[in-house]
Amino acid sequence: RRRGANMGVLRVDHPDVREFIRVKSDPARLTNFNISLATPDRFWQAVEAGARFDLVNPRNGLVARSVDARELLDEIASFAWGSGDPGVIFIDAVNRANPTPQLGPLAATNPCGELPLLPNEACNLGSLRLDVFARDGAIDWDALDGAVDLGVRSLAAVIEASHYPMPAIAAIVHGNRKIGLGVMGFADLLADLGIPYDDPAAVALGEQLMERIHARAERASAQLAEERGVFPNWHGSRAHARGKRLRNATVTSIAPTGTISILAGCAGGIEPFFALAFVRHVLDGQRLPETNPRFEAALRACGALRPEVLARVMATGSARAVAEIPDPVRRRFPTAFDIAPERHLDIQQAFQRHVDNAVSKTINLPSEATPADIRAIYLSAWRRG
């Protein structure tokens, strides 16, 4: 077994916000927690305007003090630069997409951010491995549709098969019946189709894929609703407002798939390849050299599969600066650090448009990155919605 992961969320207008921002600077505190600040639009608007921002006592609703919004964001970015935490949750964007607004606002997410949840709700996630749907340089859309149908029914069955530790958890899970069908192996699919991850064609394909998956997942949920009825909290939900009779309050979410993608042998979630050649450190101190099999096949095909070439790739994980590798191969296999932050956000935005929960996405930054880079990423993400 392993320790459960947790997410700790505090509103950015809480009087204790600065203590919360700094808490992970002590590596002994909250060791199995991610932490994030719930940031409403008015915080980001104050940042853009150079205005002050009120911190409010949640017990009595009175303003405790006001702070410079830009200085507060600078502090958030500085500590995120130092330790990776805190993250920011665009809480107004989350609640604009709240599938069951009649049950109250969403205040927090699961540990990797891909599932905003009400109190006592549980995750129920599954992922399609996209690269297996590549056939002769194209996507087998019919096979993908069939897998979506199966995925929705499988996740719906998990709700029935699971045992819940508290009655309140069982009640809200059965009331909303949220599922989160997602994807993994997007980078592998792009490589098979000859599309670089940082090419506009990758963004277009990501949107096309997720639009198709989401529409098909809603269709499968509607079929389940015909057979078994809508989810009990359907009246007053977004689905009700749209006139959609669904079995599940949500159907899609993109998780990081860290463990299952390793088992499946593909890239996690919608991430690019992290490295093309590397050493994996495993139990008992063993060091296992690994090379991405698609990249290795491409090197072999162009006559560049030589020990000295692999050694140069292994030094950084990337092929982009290795002159002995032909340019089309270098372009086809970018790694996480080769890709500019805005290109990472382009991919996330394309998928998020057709995901009714959220998307777990990492932006990897080089060691010379600054807190200002992180600040710019947060602002760009908020502006994109």
CORRA-V892856 format. One record per backbone hydrogen bond with DSSP energy under -0.5 kcal/mol. NH is the residue of the N-H (numbers start at 0). CO is the residue of the C=O. E is the energy in kcal/mol with one decimal. If there is no record, write none. Layout:
BEGIN
nh | co | e
NH | CO | E
NH | CO | E
END
This chain:
BEGIN
nh | co | e
5 | 31 | -1.7
7 | 33 | -3.0
8 | 6 | -0.5
9 | 35 | -1.7
11 | 37 | -2.4
13 | 10 | -1.8
16 | 13 | -2.0
19 | 15 | -2.0
20 | 16 | -2.6
21 | 17 | -1.5
22 | 18 | -0.6
22 | 19 | -1.0
24 | 21 | -2.0
25 | 22 | -1.2
26 | 24 | -0.7
28 | 25 | -2.2
32 | 29 | -1.7
33 | 5 | -2.7
35 | 7 | -2.5
36 | 86 | -2.4
37 | 9 | -2.1
38 | 36 | -0.8
38 | 88 | -3.3
39 | 37 | -0.6
42 | 39 | -1.3
43 | 39 | -1.1
44 | 40 | -2.7
45 | 41 | -1.7
46 | 42 | -2.0
47 | 43 | -2.5
48 | 44 | -1.9
49 | 45 | -0.9
49 | 46 | -0.8
50 | 45 | -2.6
52 | 66 | -3.2
54 | 64 | -3.2
55 | 12 | -3.0
56 | 61 | -3.0
57 | 55 | -0.5
59 | 56 | -0.5
60 | 56 | -2.5
63 | 54 | -2.8
64 | 54 | -1.2
66 | 52 | -2.7
68 | 50 | -1.9
68 | 66 | -0.6
71 | 67 | -2.2
72 | 68 | -2.3
73 | 69 | -2.4
74 | 70 | -1.9
75 | 71 | -2.3
76 | 72 | -2.9
77 | 73 | -2.2
78 | 74 | -2.2
79 | 75 | -2.2
80 | 76 | -2.2
81 | 77 | -1.5
82 | 78 | -2.1
83 | 79 | -2.2
84 | 78 | -0.6
86 | 34 | -2.4
88 | 36 | -3.2
89 | 87 | -0.5
90 | 38 | -0.8
90 | 88 | -1.8
91 | 38 | -0.6
93 | 89 | -2.1
94 | 90 | -2.1
95 | 91 | -1.8
96 | 92 | -0.9
96 | 93 | -0.7
97 | 94 | -0.9
100 | 97 | -0.6
102 | 99 | -2.0
103 | 100 | -1.5
106 | 116 | -0.7
107 | 116 | -0.7
109 | 114 | -1.1
112 | 109 | -1.7
116 | 107 | -2.0
120 | 117 | -2.1
125 | 179 | -1.9
127 | 181 | -2.8
129 | 127 | -1.0
129 | 183 | -2.9
131 | 128 | -1.0
132 | 129 | -2.1
133 | 130 | -1.5
134 | 132 | -0.5
134 | 137 | -3.7
137 | 134 | -1.1
139 | 132 | -3.0
140 | 138 | -1.4
143 | 139 | -2.0
144 | 140 | -2.5
145 | 141 | -2.1
146 | 142 | -1.9
147 | 143 | -2.3
148 | 144 | -2.2
149 | 145 | -2.0
150 | 146 | -2.7
151 | 147 | -2.6
152 | 148 | -1.9
153 | 149 | -2.5
154 | 150 | -2.5
155 | 151 | -2.3
156 | 152 | -1.8
157 | 153 | -1.5
158 | 154 | -1.2
159 | 155 | -0.9
160 | 156 | -2.2
161 | 157 | -1.7
169 | 165 | -2.0
170 | 166 | -2.5
171 | 167 | -2.0
172 | 168 | -2.4
173 | 169 | -2.3
174 | 170 | -1.6
175 | 171 | -2.0
176 | 172 | -2.7
178 | 249 | -1.9
179 | 123 | -2.2
180 | 250 | -2.7
181 | 125 | -3.3
181 | 179 | -0.5
183 | 127 | -2.4
184 | 266 | -2.5
185 | 268 | -1.3
186 | 270 | -0.6
188 | 184 | -2.2
189 | 185 | -2.5
190 | 186 | -2.3
191 | 187 | -2.3
192 | 188 | -1.8
193 | 189 | -0.6
193 | 190 | -0.8
194 | 189 | -2.8
195 | 193 | -0.5
198 | 195 | -1.7
201 | 198 | -1.8
202 | 198 | -1.0
203 | 199 | -2.2
204 | 200 | -2.3
205 | 201 | -2.4
206 | 202 | -2.1
207 | 203 | -2.2
208 | 204 | -2.9
209 | 205 | -2.4
210 | 206 | -2.4
211 | 207 | -1.9
212 | 208 | -2.6
213 | 209 | -2.8
214 | 210 | -2.1
215 | 211 | -2.3
216 | 212 | -2.5
217 | 213 | -2.5
218 | 214 | -1.9
219 | 215 | -2.3
220 | 216 | -2.3
221 | 217 | -2.5
222 | 218 | -2.0
223 | 219 | -2.0
224 | 220 | -2.1
225 | 221 | -1.9
226 | 222 | -1.6
227 | 223 | -3.0
228 | 224 | -2.3
230 | 245 | -1.7
231 | 173 | -0.6
232 | 174 | -2.3
233 | 230 | -1.9
236 | 233 | -2.4
237 | 98 | -2.4
239 | 233 | -0.5
240 | 236 | -2.1
241 | 237 | -1.8
242 | 239 | -1.3
243 | 238 | -3.1
244 | 242 | -0.6
245 | 243 | -1.0
246 | 220 | -0.7
248 | 175 | -2.5
252 | 180 | -1.4
253 | 357 | -2.3
254 | 252 | -0.6
260 | 256 | -2.1
261 | 257 | -0.8
262 | 258 | -2.0
263 | 259 | -2.2
264 | 260 | -1.3
265 | 260 | -2.4
270 | 267 | -2.4
272 | 333 | -0.6
275 | 316 | -2.9
277 | 289 | -2.5
279 | 277 | -0.5
279 | 287 | -3.1
280 | 278 | -0.5
281 | 279 | -0.6
281 | 285 | -2.2
284 | 281 | -1.0
285 | 282 | -1.3
287 | 279 | -2.9
287 | 285 | -0.5
288 | 286 | -0.6
289 | 277 | -3.3
291 | 275 | -3.2
295 | 291 | -2.8
296 | 292 | -2.2
297 | 293 | -2.0
298 | 294 | -2.4
299 | 295 | -2.3
300 | 296 | -2.3
301 | 297 | -1.4
302 | 299 | -1.0
303 | 298 | -2.6
304 | 298 | -0.8
305 | 303 | -1.7
308 | 305 | -0.6
309 | 305 | -2.4
310 | 306 | -2.2
311 | 307 | -1.5
312 | 308 | -2.0
313 | 309 | -2.8
314 | 310 | -1.3
315 | 311 | -0.6
315 | 312 | -1.0
316 | 312 | -3.5
321 | 318 | -1.8
322 | 320 | -0.9
324 | 321 | -1.6
328 | 325 | -0.8
329 | 325 | -2.1
330 | 326 | -2.9
331 | 327 | -1.6
332 | 328 | -1.2
333 | 330 | -0.5
335 | 272 | -1.8
337 | 334 | -1.5
338 | 334 | -0.7
338 | 335 | -0.8
342 | 339 | -1.0
343 | 339 | -1.8
344 | 340 | -2.3
345 | 341 | -2.0
346 | 342 | -1.8
347 | 343 | -2.3
348 | 344 | -2.9
349 | 345 | -2.1
350 | 346 | -2.0
351 | 347 | -2.9
352 | 348 | -1.7
353 | 350 | -1.8
354 | 351 | -1.7
356 | 251 | -0.8
357 | 113 | -1.7
359 | 253 | -2.9
360 | 358 | -0.6
363 | 361 | -0.6
368 | 365 | -2.1
372 | 369 | -0.8
373 | 369 | -1.4
374 | 370 | -2.5
375 | 371 | -2.2
376 | 372 | -1.9
377 | 373 | -2.5
378 | 374 | -2.3
379 | 375 | -2.5
380 | 376 | -2.6
381 | 377 | -2.2
382 | 378 | -2.6
383 | 379 | -1.8
384 | 380 | -0.6
384 | 381 | -1.4
END
